[in-house]
């Protein structure tokens, strides 16, 4: 809270969502985080991989990982 950062961890079910569902879900989290006055948002999967973050410019969440590329 001191740095005004919010970290949200999601389950592997993230990778089962359609792209539009991922966008909607992540943007809702972004909107809530902004309402709560957090400056930075990071969304991670269970392994700690960054899958989405707040935008530097604009109003839409930045999705970095839509599929689980475990090899």
N, C-alpha and C positions, 0 to 999 in steps of 0.2 A: 504494500500500500504506500510506503514511503516514496517509492520511485514512480508510482502511478502506473504500474505495469500489471496486466492481467494475463495469466497463463491458463488456458482451458485445455484439458486432456479429453480426447474422445476415444471411443472404442474402435475396434477394427470394423464395426458396422459402417463407419464413414465410407469405406471403400465399396460398400454394397449400394450406396445411394446413387441415384442418377445425378448427372452434372447439375441439372436445374435444382434438385433437392439439396445438393451440397452448397450451391450458391445461396439459396434461400436460408438454409440453416446458419451458414457462416455469417451472412449479412445481418441476420437477426441478432446473433451474438455480438457483432460489431456495433450495432445500434444500441443494444443494452449496455455495452461497455462504455460507449460515449455518453449515454444518459447518466451513468454512474461516475462520469468524469475521469475515466482511465485514459491515459495518453497513448499507451501501447497495448496492443492485443496480439497474443501468439496462440495458435491452436496447434496442439501436438497430438500424434497418435500414441498408442501405448508404448511403443519403443522409444519415444522421445523425439521422433522425427518431426520437424516443423512442416506442417501441411498448409497453414494459412497464416496471414498476418494482416495487420491494418495497413491501409494505403498511406503513402507519404503525400501523394497528391491525389485528389479525387475522393469519392464517397463509397466506392465499392471495395469489398474485401479482396485481398490478393490471394488466390488459391495457388499453392506451390506443388501440391501432390494430390492427384485425384484417384490414382490407382496404387495398389500395393505391389511394388516391384521387387518383392523378396525373391531372391534366386537361390 
